[in-house]
């Protein structure tokens, strides 16, 4: 979408201009070793509070929002849009709408805005790795202490419904039917965070970055999540829907009970650590047995069709795909001698690992390996 510059700020909004001026980043290019970076209140939250103050002569105080330090700014991460620049892309009208939402809604928008400029990566769940649409939502809410399930379809079951876009508030989740990700008709395949004024923050698709977009038509569903405890409980229920008694913890992964037994059995038969296999499945599909990536990888373990066929795996059948993934990972471990390189081979291919003699530095694989090892709990050097 095209970005409309801020209109001249009227005198009644002078506080916003002053607040932003005080938050200008330091002129030095970086902090030296041992030095401490200056601390400033989150610019987005300050602007929201300033707008609230200016719009109401009777307002005496505003709710404090989360803070960040200059050293945590996205401007320190190569390739990311600095937060202070990203705020301009939201536009004055979006800021006005956002300031009208609840305190928690403003906090959600502020957290999401920090990720503007982060590249879209299918399966991505962090600023260093990149985000897909539901990964952005899950990460944003996790920064506020709210645990959400991994996929858009699961997230659609969390919180309370909102009847229409006209009733939506900043921080609400907007769900849409999929474009090309294989989700059934009527099931959410894309999710974004509403910021007001018919605009949303989303991780759109491969080749694009997290950005502000105009809401593209009528959402399939709108959900509001403002209660941390209720959201976490509902998220657990949604993640475990149809899976019996809940989830089984393996390393740092909560494996849906429907698949936990299969993971444990595959681990026992192949020697692949259960927590490592669990982390691979979480990273690949978030335990969505119907997932299809933009490159055509299929099922819970994201097998390419050719690889699935050559290994006798039915990719959309978890009882076949999970043992198949465990067997491949065991083979990669035997070939390369570490689980880190096994993960790299699963992501980038055996040839890429052999060619580099280690983890391919292709921008995606290092983050993939780091995330899998962290989730597995195996530790650095595994």
C-alpha positions as CSV (number, residue, x, y, z in Angstrom):
1,X,0.0,0.0,0.0
2,X,1.2,3.6,-0.5
3,X,2.1,5.5,2.6
4,X,0.5,8.9,3.2
5,X,2.9,11.2,5.0
6,X,1.7,12.8,8.2
7,X,-0.3,16.0,7.8
8,X,1.0,19.1,9.6
9,X,0.4,18.6,13.2
10,X,-2.2,21.1,14.7
11,X,-1.4,23.0,17.8
12,X,-3.7,20.7,19.8
13,X,-1.4,17.8,18.9
14,X,1.9,19.5,19.7
15,X,2.5,17.1,22.5
16,X,2.9,14.3,20.0
17,X,5.5,16.2,18.1
18,X,7.4,17.0,21.3
19,X,7.3,13.5,22.5
20,X,8.6,12.1,19.2
21,X,11.4,14.7,19.1
22,X,12.5,13.5,22.6
23,X,12.6,9.9,21.3
24,X,14.9,10.6,18.3
25,X,17.6,7.9,18.2
26,X,21.1,8.8,19.3
27,X,23.3,10.2,16.5
28,X,26.2,7.8,17.3
29,X,26.2,4.8,15.0
30,X,26.6,2.2,17.8
31,X,27.4,1.9,21.5
32,X,30.9,0.8,22.4
33,X,31.7,-2.2,24.4
34,X,30.8,-1.8,28.0
35,X,28.7,1.3,27.4
36,X,25.1,1.5,28.2
37,X,22.5,2.6,25.6
38,X,20.0,5.3,26.7
39,X,16.6,4.0,27.7
40,X,13.4,5.5,26.3
41,X,9.8,4.7,26.5
42,X,8.3,2.8,23.5
43,X,7.7,5.5,20.9
44,X,4.4,4.0,19.6
45,X,3.0,3.9,23.1
46,X,4.1,7.4,23.9
47,X,2.4,8.6,20.7
48,X,-0.8,6.8,21.6
49,X,-0.8,8.3,25.1
50,X,-0.1,11.7,23.7
51,X,-3.0,11.4,21.2
52,X,-5.3,10.3,24.0
53,X,-4.3,13.3,26.1
54,X,-4.8,15.8,23.3
55,X,-8.2,14.4,22.3
56,X,-9.7,14.8,25.8
57,X,-9.4,18.0,27.8
58,X,-10.5,16.1,30.9
59,X,-8.1,13.2,30.7
60,X,-5.7,13.3,33.6
61,X,-3.6,10.2,33.1
62,X,-3.0,7.4,30.6
63,X,-2.1,3.8,31.1
64,X,1.6,3.0,31.0
65,X,2.6,0.9,28.0
66,X,5.5,-1.6,27.7
67,X,8.9,0.1,27.3
68,X,12.0,-0.8,25.3
69,X,15.6,0.3,25.3
70,X,17.4,1.9,22.4
71,X,19.6,-1.2,22.2
72,X,16.4,-3.3,21.5
73,X,15.3,-1.1,18.6
74,X,14.9,-2.9,15.2
75,X,17.3,-0.3,13.8
76,X,20.1,-2.4,15.3
77,X,19.1,-5.4,13.2
78,X,20.3,-5.3,9.6
79,X,17.5,-5.2,7.1
80,X,14.7,-4.3,9.5
81,X,12.8,-1.0,9.4
82,X,13.6,1.0,12.5
83,X,10.5,1.3,14.8
84,X,10.5,5.1,14.7
85,X,10.3,5.1,10.9
86,X,7.7,2.3,10.9
87,X,5.4,4.5,13.0
88,X,5.1,7.0,10.2
89,X,3.8,4.2,7.9
90,X,0.8,3.7,10.2
91,X,-0.5,7.2,9.3
92,X,-2.3,9.7,11.6
93,X,-5.7,8.2,11.0
94,X,-4.5,4.7,12.1
95,X,-2.9,6.2,15.2
96,X,-6.2,8.0,16.1
97,X,-8.1,4.8,15.8
98,X,-5.6,2.8,17.7
99,X,-5.7,5.3,20.6
100,X,-9.5,4.7,20.8
101,X,-9.0,1.0,21.6
102,X,-8.5,-0.6,25.0
103,X,-5.2,-0.4,26.8
104,X,-4.5,-4.0,25.9
105,X,-5.5,-3.4,22.3
106,X,-3.0,-0.5,22.1
107,X,-0.3,-2.7,23.6
108,X,-1.0,-5.4,21.0
109,X,-0.7,-2.9,18.1
110,X,2.5,-1.5,19.6
111,X,4.1,-4.9,19.8
112,X,3.1,-5.8,16.3
113,X,4.4,-2.5,15.0
114,X,7.9,-3.4,16.3
115,X,8.1,-6.1,13.6
116,X,7.3,-4.0,10.6
117,X,10.0,-4.6,8.0
118,X,10.8,-8.2,9.2
119,X,10.8,-10.5,6.2
120,X,8.1,-13.0,5.6
121,X,9.3,-16.6,6.0
122,X,6.9,-19.5,5.8
123,X,7.0,-21.2,9.1
124,X,8.8,-18.3,10.7
125,X,8.0,-17.5,14.4
126,X,10.6,-14.9,15.5
127,X,12.2,-11.6,14.4
128,X,15.6,-13.2,13.7
129,X,14.0,-16.0,11.6
130,X,11.2,-14.1,10.0
131,X,7.5,-14.5,10.3
132,X,4.6,-16.0,8.6
133,X,1.1,-14.6,9.3
134,X,0.2,-16.7,12.4
135,X,3.9,-16.7,13.6
136,X,3.7,-12.9,13.8
137,X,0.5,-13.1,15.8
138,X,1.7,-15.8,18.1
139,X,5.0,-13.9,18.8
140,X,3.3,-10.6,19.3
141,X,0.9,-11.9,21.9
142,X,3.7,-13.9,23.6
143,X,5.5,-10.7,24.3
144,X,2.5,-9.6,26.3
145,X,2.3,-12.9,28.3
146,X,-0.5,-14.4,26.2
147,X,0.0,-17.9,24.8
148,X,-1.7,-18.6,21.5
149,X,-1.6,-21.7,19.3
150,X,0.5,-21.8,16.2
151,X,-1.8,-21.8,13.1
152,X,-4.4,-19.3,11.9
153,X,-7.1,-22.0,12.1
154,X,-6.3,-22.7,15.7
155,X,-6.0,-19.0,16.6
156,X,-9.5,-18.5,15.1
157,X,-10.9,-20.6,18.0
158,X,-9.3,-18.3,20.7
159,X,-10.9,-15.3,22.4
160,X,-14.4,-13.9,21.8
161,X,-16.1,-13.2,18.4
162,X,-16.6,-9.7,17.0
163,X,-19.6,-9.4,14.8
164,X,-18.2,-7.1,12.1
165,X,-15.3,-4.9,11.0
166,X,-17.4,-1.9,12.0
167,X,-17.2,-3.2,15.6
168,X,-13.6,-4.2,15.5
169,X,-11.0,-2.5,17.8
170,X,-7.3,-2.1,17.5
171,X,-5.6,-5.4,18.6
172,X,-8.4,-7.6,17.3
173,X,-7.4,-10.5,15.0
174,X,-8.8,-10.6,11.5
175,X,-9.0,-14.0,9.8
176,X,-9.3,-14.7,6.1
177,X,-9.7,-17.7,3.9
178,X,-6.5,-18.9,2.3
179,X,-5.0,-18.0,-1.0
180,X,-2.7,-20.9,-1.8
181,X,-1.8,-22.6,1.5
182,X,-4.2,-25.5,1.1
183,X,-6.6,-24.9,4.0
184,X,-10.1,-26.0,3.3
185,X,-12.7,-23.5,2.2
186,X,-14.3,-21.8,5.2
187,X,-11.2,-22.4,7.4
188,X,-8.9,-19.5,8.3
189,X,-5.7,-19.6,6.3
190,X,-4.5,-16.1,7.0
191,X,-4.5,-13.9,10.0
192,X,-3.6,-10.2,10.7
193,X,-3.8,-7.7,13.6
194,X,-6.3,-4.9,13.2
195,X,-5.0,-1.3,13.9
196,X,-8.1,0.7,13.2
197,X,-9.3,2.8,10.2
198,X,-9.7,-0.3,8.0
199,X,-6.0,-1.1,8.3
200,X,-4.1,-4.1,9.7
201,X,-0.5,-5.3,10.4
202,X,0.2,-8.5,8.6
203,X,3.0,-10.8,7.3
204,X,1.6,-11.2,3.8
205,X,3.5,-13.7,1.7
206,X,6.9,-14.8,0.5
207,X,9.0,-11.9,-0.9
208,X,7.3,-9.3,1.3
209,X,7.9,-7.9,4.8
210,X,5.6,-7.4,7.8
211,X,3.7,-4.3,6.9
212,X,0.5,-2.2,7.2
213,X,-2.2,-3.1,4.7
214,X,-5.7,-2.1,4.0
215,X,-8.1,-4.7,5.1
216,X,-8.9,-6.8,1.9
217,X,-12.6,-7.2,2.0
218,X,-14.7,-8.8,4.7
219,X,-12.8,-11.1,7.1
220,X,-13.9,-14.7,7.6
221,X,-13.9,-14.1,11.3
222,X,-12.8,-11.5,13.9
223,X,-11.6,-12.4,17.4
224,X,-10.8,-10.3,20.4
225,X,-8.2,-11.4,22.9
226,X,-7.7,-9.2,25.9
227,X,-7.8,-11.5,28.9
228,X,-4.4,-13.2,29.4
229,X,-5.7,-16.1,31.6
230,X,-8.7,-16.8,29.4
231,X,-6.7,-16.6,26.2
232,X,-4.1,-18.9,27.5
233,X,-6.7,-21.4,28.6
234,X,-8.5,-21.2,25.3
235,X,-5.3,-21.5,23.4
236,X,-4.5,-24.7,25.2
237,X,-7.9,-26.0,24.4
238,X,-7.6,-25.0,20.8
239,X,-4.2,-26.6,20.4
240,X,-5.4,-29.8,21.9
241,X,-8.8,-29.9,20.1
242,X,-9.7,-33.4,19.2
243,X,-6.5,-34.7,20.8
244,X,-7.9,-36.2,24.0
245,X,-6.6,-35.0,27.3
246,X,-4.3,-32.2,26.1
247,X,-0.6,-31.9,25.2
248,X,2.6,-33.8,26.2
249,X,5.7,-31.7,26.9
250,X,8.8,-32.8,25.0
251,X,11.7,-30.5,25.6
252,X,10.2,-27.0,25.1
253,X,7.4,-28.2,22.8
254,X,3.8,-29.0,23.9
255,X,3.0,-31.9,21.5
256,X,-0.7,-32.4,20.9
257,X,-1.8,-35.7,22.5
258,X,-3.1,-36.9,19.2
259,X,0.5,-37.1,18.0
260,X,2.5,-37.6,21.2
261,X,2.4,-41.4,21.1
262,X,3.4,-41.5,17.4
263,X,6.4,-39.2,18.2
264,X,7.5,-41.3,21.1
265,X,7.2,-44.6,19.1
266,X,9.1,-43.1,16.2
267,X,11.8,-41.9,18.6
268,X,12.2,-45.3,20.2
269,X,12.4,-47.1,16.8
270,X,14.9,-44.7,15.2
271,X,17.0,-43.3,18.0
272,X,16.0,-39.7,17.1
273,X,15.4,-37.9,20.4
274,X,11.7,-37.3,20.9
275,X,12.1,-33.7,21.9
276,X,14.2,-33.1,18.7
277,X,11.6,-34.8,16.5
278,X,8.9,-32.8,18.3
279,X,10.8,-29.5,17.6
280,X,11.1,-30.4,13.9
281,X,7.4,-31.0,13.6
282,X,6.6,-27.8,15.5
283,X,9.0,-25.8,13.3
284,X,7.8,-27.3,10.0
285,X,4.0,-27.2,10.4
286,X,3.0,-26.4,13.9
287,X,1.4,-29.9,14.0
288,X,-0.9,-29.1,11.1
289,X,-1.3,-32.4,9.2
290,X,-2.9,-30.6,6.2
291,X,-0.2,-27.9,5.8
292,X,1.1,-27.2,2.3
293,X,4.0,-24.7,1.9
294,X,4.3,-22.2,-1.0
295,X,7.1,-24.5,-2.4
296,X,4.8,-27.6,-2.3
297,X,6.1,-29.3,0.9
298,X,3.2,-31.3,2.4
299,X,1.8,-32.5,5.7
300,X,2.8,-32.4,9.3
301,X,6.5,-33.1,8.6
302,X,6.6,-31.0,5.3
303,X,7.9,-33.7,2.9
304,X,8.5,-32.7,-0.6
305,X,6.5,-35.0,-2.8
306,X,9.6,-36.6,-4.4
307,X,11.2,-37.2,-1.0
308,X,8.0,-38.7,0.4
309,X,7.7,-41.0,-2.6
310,X,11.3,-42.2,-2.4
311,X,10.9,-43.0,1.3
312,X,7.5,-44.6,1.1
313,X,5.8,-41.8,3.1
314,X,2.2,-40.6,2.9
315,X,2.9,-36.9,3.8
316,X,-0.7,-36.1,4.8
317,X,-0.9,-39.2,7.1
318,X,0.8,-38.3,10.4
319,X,1.2,-42.0,11.3
320,X,3.3,-42.3,8.2
321,X,4.9,-38.9,8.0
322,X,6.2,-38.7,11.6
323,X,8.1,-42.0,11.6
324,X,9.3,-41.1,8.1
325,X,10.7,-37.8,9.4
326,X,12.3,-39.6,12.4
327,X,14.0,-42.1,10.1
328,X,15.4,-39.4,7.8
329,X,16.7,-37.4,10.8
330,X,18.4,-40.5,12.2
331,X,20.0,-41.0,8.8
332,X,21.2,-37.4,8.7
333,X,22.6,-37.7,12.2
334,X,24.5,-40.8,11.2
335,X,25.9,-39.1,8.1
336,X,26.9,-35.8,9.8
337,X,27.4,-36.7,13.4
338,X,25.2,-34.0,15.1
339,X,21.6,-33.2,15.5
340,X,22.3,-29.6,14.5
341,X,23.5,-30.7,11.1
342,X,20.7,-33.2,10.8
343,X,18.3,-30.3,11.2
344,X,20.2,-28.3,8.6
345,X,20.0,-31.2,6.2
346,X,16.2,-31.5,6.8
347,X,15.8,-27.8,6.0
348,X,18.3,-27.2,3.3
349,X,19.1,-30.7,1.9
350,X,22.0,-33.1,2.3
351,X,23.8,-31.6,-0.7
352,X,23.9,-28.1,0.8
353,X,25.3,-29.4,4.1
354,X,27.9,-31.4,2.3
355,X,28.9,-28.5,0.1
356,X,29.4,-26.1,3.0
357,X,30.8,-28.7,5.4
358,X,28.4,-27.3,8.1
359,X,25.2,-25.3,8.4
360,X,24.5,-23.5,5.2
361,X,24.6,-19.7,5.7
362,X,21.7,-19.0,3.4
363,X,19.8,-16.7,5.7
364,X,17.1,-19.2,6.6
365,X,18.8,-22.4,7.7
366,X,20.9,-21.0,10.6
367,X,17.8,-19.5,12.3
368,X,15.9,-22.8,11.5
369,X,18.6,-24.9,13.2
370,X,18.8,-22.4,16.2
371,X,15.1,-22.6,16.8
372,X,14.9,-26.4,16.5
373,X,17.8,-26.9,18.9
374,X,16.3,-24.4,21.4
375,X,12.9,-26.0,21.2
376,X,14.3,-29.5,21.6
377,X,16.2,-28.5,24.7
378,X,19.3,-30.4,23.5
379,X,21.6,-27.4,24.0
380,X,24.3,-25.8,21.8
381,X,26.6,-28.3,20.1
382,X,24.0,-31.1,20.0
